[in-house]
Amino acid sequence: MQLTETRLTESHRPTLDQALEAIRTRAYWSPHPEHPKAYGENAPADGLAAFEALRGTRFDLKQPGTDGWAGGEVSPYGIELGVEYPHPDPDVLLPAMRAGMPAWREAGPELRALVCLEILARISARTHEFAHAVMHTSGQAFMMAFQAGGPHAQDRGLEAVAYAYAEQTRTPEAAAWSKPQGKRDPLALRKTFTAAGRGVALVIGCNTFPTWNGYPGLFASLATGNPVLVKPHPRAVLPLALTVRAAREVLAEAGFDPNLVALAAERPGEGLAKTLAVRPEIRIIDYTGSTAFGDWLEANARQAQVYTEKAGVNTVVIDSTGDYKGMLSNLAFSLSLYSGQMCTTPQNLLIPREGIATDAGRKSYDEVVGDLAASVGGLLGDDARANALLGALVNPEVKSRLEGAAELGEVALPSRKIVNPDFPDAVVRTPVIVKLDGGKPDAEPAYLSECFGPVSFAVAVDSTADALALLRRTIRDQGVMTVGAYTTSGETERAIEEVCLEESAQLSLNLTGGVYVNQTAAFSDFHGSGGNPAANAALCDGAFVSSRFRVVEVRRQA
């Protein structure tokens, strides 16, 4: 089947226009349904069957430079996937990827955007299959894998395409230039301006959100004229391999080189990302993961434009509240969702030791912590509901951190083991809340390091002013992806906002309903700010796409 420009325009130009309007207004909009039933009566069974058919197979993408096969994914739910993926010879694959750049550049921003939207549409039609792939590589519960790994990830990809199109079309394609010279003939030139990609882009995937974190960089680079090499996390290859396959199919059908998108699966312990990152062909890198490797990329991949999302110590300041029950419920859900394995999950809860004012009367520090522990316990008291919220621990390191947290301070809420009847080998644990004293002069207190997973610290501070000082130190030294705060004081609210403005942190105030500090909506919310150590880029803004291409000018005598 051939995809003509006319057909792509008819199918996707209206969606692109709506996306451009959404990033301008920041209003709610999504073309990708969140509910599983929206995909048709047979979609759930077909998606599961498609996922099961992939297990135990060789995922052949027919890309050049395949020198062997790699695999070994085991689901956090305890089943082996048994899929083998092509292992690349970079000396062969990277030149083949670059070969498709001239035609892709000549296609121009609009056609590139429309091709990207067709890729996203193909992925969207297979959301159920992708949901199982995300679930069994990340440990997310099915509904979260369906939504975050499907429509929400697709929204983030589309958002990146919209920003890429807007930035590339800011400059006209051509201009007639004439400078008056008095009595002499004017100086006249014809000028053309072409958005040209920088070179091969490398997407280094993460284990927890392979599509949600992978799609912004992938589609931003592709839409701006760059080939994209996708290097998944070795425990979460399948969702991105399915993405690469869809992209290659669409590119070929649209008349472009399918090698503009390729997969780089690695063998155990190979460290392929480090090898690829310093290749001269790699000009753009997108990375989500540990601070240590993110810092290494920023320091060593000097030939590339590097976009990183690293670790942060997300913080909530609790000063006062006009809805005590709603605050506790909202925080309990935020701490529990996906077992705290989100880069936006709150870790530190800063609470004045003399207590807080609430609509239910004054509550002491101990009462606030105890009531929050009870709220989490009530939320997760039913094992079926707990499994649907918690998912499974993504790797043994998370389990070790969870088990070690009890040694750091007084445990206000112990973690408990939950059995998943459908997947008895899954490691499912409820969150732990540990009390810590923020007034002790520890050189390196536990709350100033990220403890990734279902671990939260209720930090007693002398006052709200001390909480804000600690918040500022945390943002500046460790970085945050999210800040939450609860207060009924306008003066305190302004003070918290000022800290976040000065230190460049995204703030959520007084959330007590169905919106949570660890969730962001594409087209409206910025994920990260790019202005503190947790991330050097925001998903998604103009800066996220504008350095992925350069405008090359050609002047001709008129």
N, C-alpha and C positions, 0 to 999 in steps of 0.2 A: 504494500500500500504506500502510495506517495502522498506526502503532506505538502501541498502547495501553499505559497504565501497567502493566496486568497482564502483558502480554507482555514489556515491558522488565524488570519485576521477576523474572519466571521465568527470563529469559535471563541477566541480569547481576547480580542481587543476590548470588548465591553468590560471584562473582568479586570484587565489592566487599568482601564480608566477608573473603575470603582476603587481599586487599590490605591491609585494615585490620589483620589479624593479622600480616602480614609487616612492616609498618612498626613494629609494636609489638615484635616479637621480633628484628628485623633478620636473620632467617634467609634462606637462599637460597630464592627462589621466582620463577617467571615463568610466565604463562599463554601466552606467545608463543614458538613454537618457533624455535630458532636455525638448524635445518638446512633447506636448500631442499627436500629431499624430503618434508618433513612437510606440505607444502601441496598434495600430490596429484601424480599422474604428469604431468598436462597443465599444471600451474601454470608451469613454466619457459617453455615455448613460448608459453602464453597471455599471460604477463607481458611477454615480449619483444614479442609482436605488439601488445599494447595500448600499449606505449611507442612503438613505431614508428608506430602509427596516429596518435599525437599530434603527430608531427613535421610541421611545415609547416601547422598548423591554427590557427584562431582559437579560443581557449579562452574561450567565452562563458559567464559565470556568471549572466547575466540579473539582475545587481544594479543598483540605481538609481544614478544619478549617473555613468554611464559617458560620458565626453566624448571618448573616442578609444581608441587601442590602443598598447601598448608591448611591446617584446620585444627580441630580438637575442642570446639566449643562444648561446654557442658552447662545446661540450664541451671540457674539458681534453684529451680524447682526439682532438680535431681535427675533430669533425663539427658541423655547424650544426643546431640544434634547430628553428629557424624557427617557433617558437610565438609567437603574439600574445596578450596578456592585456589585460583591461580597465583603462584608466587612469581614476582617480576624480576627480570634482569633489567635494571634501570638503564644500562647502556644501550639497550634495544628499545625499551618502552618509551623512555622520555623523548628521544628524537622522533619517534612515530607520533607522539602526542603533539609535538610542536609543528609537525607537517600540516596539520589541519588548521593552523592559526590564520593564514592569509584569507582563506575563504570565509572563515568565521568572522574575521574582522570586517571584510567587505560586506557582510550581511547587514551590518548596521545595528544600532541599539534596539530598534523596534522589532525587527525580525528575531534577533537573539532573545528578546524578552518573550515573544510569542512562542518560540520553541521551548523555552523554559517553562512557560505555563502549560504547554502540552505535556511535558514530562510530569509536572505536578498533577495534572488531570489523570494521567495513567496511574500514578501512584495512589491518588485519591480513590479511584475505582477499585483498588485492591487493598483498601484500608484494613479490612478484617484479616487478610493474610499478613500484612505488615504488623498488625497488633500482636499476633501470636509470635512473630519473629522478635519484636521488641520485648514482649513479656518474658520469653525464654532465653533472652540474653542479658536483660537488665535486672530481672527479678521484680519488675513492677507488676502489681495486680492487673488482671485483664482490662478492667474498665479504664484504669489510668493509662495502660499501654495503648489502648485503643485511642483515647483522646489526646494524650500528650505525644505519643509516638505517631499518631495519625493526623487528624485535622489541625491540632495546634502546631505541630512541626511543619505541616504543609503551609499554614498561615505564615509562619516565620520565613519559609522559603519564598513565598509570594511577596511578602513585605520587602525582602532583600532585592528581589527583581524590580519592584516598584521604585525603590530608592536608586538602584543602579540606572534604571531608565531615566529618572528625573535628573540625576547628576550628569549623565552623558548628553542629554538633550538641552542642557543649560546653555551650551554654545551652539550656534547655528552651524549647519554643515557647509555652508558657503556664504561668501560675502563679496560684494563689489566695493572696492575702496578707491576713493578719489580725493586727492588733496589739492585744493586750489593753489595756483602759482601766479596770481595776479594776471598780467597780460599774456603770460605764457600758457601753453596748454597745461591742464592739470596733470598731476602724477596719478596714474591709474594702475591698479593691480586687481587681479582676481585671486581670491584666497579660498582655500578649502581647509576644513578642520575635521580631523578624523579621530574618533575615540579608539585608541589602540591598547590592547591588553599588554600587561607587563611580561607575561611568560607563564610557565606552568605553575599552577597553584596546588598546594598540598594541604589537604584537610586531614588532620590527625584526630580521629574519632575518640569519644569517651565511652566508658562502659555503661554508665547509668542512663544517659539520654542520647543514644546514637543518632537518631534522626533529628530530634528537637535542637540539639546543639550542633549537629552536622550540617543541616540544611542552609542556615544563613550564609555561612562562608562558601559552601558549594555553589549555591545559586547566585550569590553576589559576584563571585569570580567568573562563573560561566557567562552570566549576562553582560559582563564588562569585557568579554572577548578573550578570556583565558581558558586554556585546557585545565582540567581539574583531575588530579590524582588523589584518590580517596584511600587513606591508610587507616582502616578501622582499628579499634582496640581489639586485641586478639580474643577477648571473651565476648565481643559483640560485633561480629563480622556480618552476620546474615542480613540485618535490616539495611545496612549500607550496600551490601552486595546486590540486593534486590533493587535498590535505588540506582546503582550504576547500570544494571541491566536495562532498566526502564529508560534511562538517559541515552544509552547507546542505541537502543531500538528507535527512539524518536529522532535522534540526530541522523541516523542512516535513512530513515523514511523521509526526512526533510531535505535530503541531498547533501548532508555534511559528513565529515569524517567521524565515525563513531568513536575513534580513539581520542576525541576531545575530552572524553570522560573514561577513566580506567580505575581499576581496583589494584591495591597493593596489600595483599595479605602476607603476614609475616610468620615465620617459623618460631617455635618456642624459644624465648630468650635471645632472639636475634637482634633486637634493638633497631629494627628497620627505620623507624621514624628518625632516629638520630643520624643514620646514614643518608637518608633522603634529604633531610632538612638543610644540609650544607652543600648539596649539589648545586653547581652554577645554574642549571636549568630551572631550579625552583626559585621563583621570584615572589611568591605570596605564600604565607603559611597561616592556617587557622588551627588553633589548638584549644582544647578544653581538658583540664586535668590538674595534676599536682603543681604546686608552686615551684618545686625544685626543677622540674623539667621545663616549665614555662619560663623560668628565669634563664635556664640554659639556652633555650631557643632565642630569647631576646638578646643574649650576650654573644651567641656564636653564629646564628644564621644571619650574618650581616648583609648578605646579598639579597635578602628577601624582606618584604614588608610583612611583619609578624603581628598577628592579632591573637591575643591570649585571654582566656578566662581561667583564672587560677583559684586558689583557696581563699576563703574569707571567714571572718568570725562575725556572723550576723548577730545583731543585737536588738533587744527590745527594752525600751525604757518605760517602766511602769510608775507613773507619778500619782495618778488618780483616775477615776473613771465614773461616768454616769450610768454605766450598764455593766455592773460587776459580773453578773451571770453570763452576759453576752461576751464579755472579754475573755472569761475563763473558757467558754465553749470554743471561741475562735482560736485561742492559743492552743487548746488541746488538739484541735484538728490539725493546726499547722505543725505541731511537734510530731504528730503521728503519721501524717501522710507519707507513704512510701518509706516508712521506717526512718524518717529524717535524712534520707539519702539524696536530698536535693541541694543544689548549691545555694538555694535561697532559704533553706530551713533555719529558723532562729536557733541559736545556740545559747547565748547569754541573755538572761532575764535580769535586768538591773532594778532592784527593789529597795527603797529606803528602809533601813532597819527599824525605824520608828513606825513604819506602816504607811498606809495610803488611805485617802478619803474615797468613799464609794457611795453609791445610792443605797447600799445595804448597811450603811454605817461604817465607821472606821475599822480597817482590817490591819492587823499586825503583819509583820513580815512572815512569821510562822503560819499565820492563818492564810495569807495569800498563797504561799507555797503548798500548804496542805490542801487548800481548796482546788488549786490547779491539778495537783496529783489526783485528787478524787475525780475531777472532771475527765482527765485522761483515762483513769481507771473505768469510769462509767462508759465513756465512748467505746472503749475496747473490751468491755466486759463480756460481750457476746462474741464467741470465737469466729462465727461466720462473718460478722461485720468486721471484726479485727483483721481477718485474712483479706477481706476486700479492700481495706484501707492500707494495711502494712505492706502487702506483697511479701517478698523474701529478701533476706540480706544478700547483697550482690556478690560479696566475696568474704573469705575468712578474715581479712584484716579488719573489716567492720565489726565482725563478731568479737574479735580480740579487744578492740577499743571499747566496745560495749561492756565486756566482762571486766575490763580494767578500770572502768570509770568508778566503780564502787569503792576503790581504794583512794580516791582523790578527796573525798569528804563525806559528810553525813548524807545518806541516801534518803530522799524524801519520797521517792517512788521507785521501788525495785522493778527491774525488768522481769517478765515472765515468758516462758516458752509456750508457744501456741502450735498445735498440730494442724496442718492443712490436710483434710481428708482426701483431697484429690491428688495431692503431691506430698506423700509422707516424708520424703527426703528433703523437702524445703526447710531452710533454717529461718524460722519466723520468731521474732522477739518484739515485745512491747518496749516503749521507750523507758529510759531511766532518767530521773531528775535528781541532781546532786546539789546540796547546799554548799556554798562557798562564801568566804568572807572577803569582800572587796577592799577591806581596810587594812589587811595584813601586808606588811612590806616585803612580800615574796619577790625575789629577783625575776622569776619567770612563772607567774601564777598560771594554773591550768587553764583558766578562762581566757587567757590571751593567746592560746594556740587553737587551731581548728581541730575539733574532735569529730571527724566526719561520721555520721550515722545517727542512730536514735539516742543521742546523749545531749542533755541540756543542763546548764548550770544556773541555779537561782542564786545570784550574787547579791549579797547584802552590802549596801553602800550607806554612807553616813547621811546623805541628803540627795535630793534631785540634782543639785548643783554638782555634787561629786559624781553622780551618774552621767551627767553631760560631759564632765571632764574625762571620765573613763571611756565614754562613747567616742569622744574626739581622739583620744589616744589609740583606741582600737582601730578606728577608720584609718588614721594616719600611718600606724605602724604595721597593722595586719591586713587591712582592707576588709570591706564588706560588700556583699551583693545586695543586701537589704537591711534597712533599719525600720523598726516598728516603734511606736510610742503610744501611750495612753495618758491623757491628761484632760482635766476640765478647766485648766487655767490658760487663758489666752496668752499671758506673759510667758508661761512655760512652753506653750506650743511654739511661740515665735523664737524662743531660745533654742529649742530642738531643731527647728527648721534652719536657723542660722548656722548651727554646727554642720548640718548636712549640706547646706549651700557652700560653706567655706571648704569642707573636706570632700565634696563631690560624692554624695551618697544618696541613693534613692530611698525616699521616706514614705511610709504608710502610717496614717494617723487614725487612731480610735476605730480600728476595724472590729466590729462586733457581729456582723452578719455573714453572708455567704461569700464574701471576697476575703482572701487570705494573703498574708504578707509574702508567702512563698509562691504565689501565682502571679503571672503577668500575661497580659493580652496583647497579641500582635496587633500592629497598626496603631496602637494607642499607648501602651506602656513601654518604657525603655528597660531592657534587661541589662543591669550593670550600667555604670556611667562612663567607664574608661578613665576616670579621674582619681582612682585610689588603687592601692596595690592588688586588689582582688581581680582586676581586669583592666587591660589597656584599651578596650573597645566596648562600645555599647551595641546591643542588638535591639533595634537597628536604627542607625541614623546616617546622615550624609557622609560623615567621616568614615563610616564602616565600609563604604564602597568607593569613595572618591580617589583613594590612592591605589586602587586596583587597575586603573587605566591611566593613560596620559593622552592629552589632546595634541596631536601632531599636525602642525600647520604647513601647508604648501602654498607658496606665493608665486603667481605667474604674471608676467607683464600683460596688461590688458591690450 
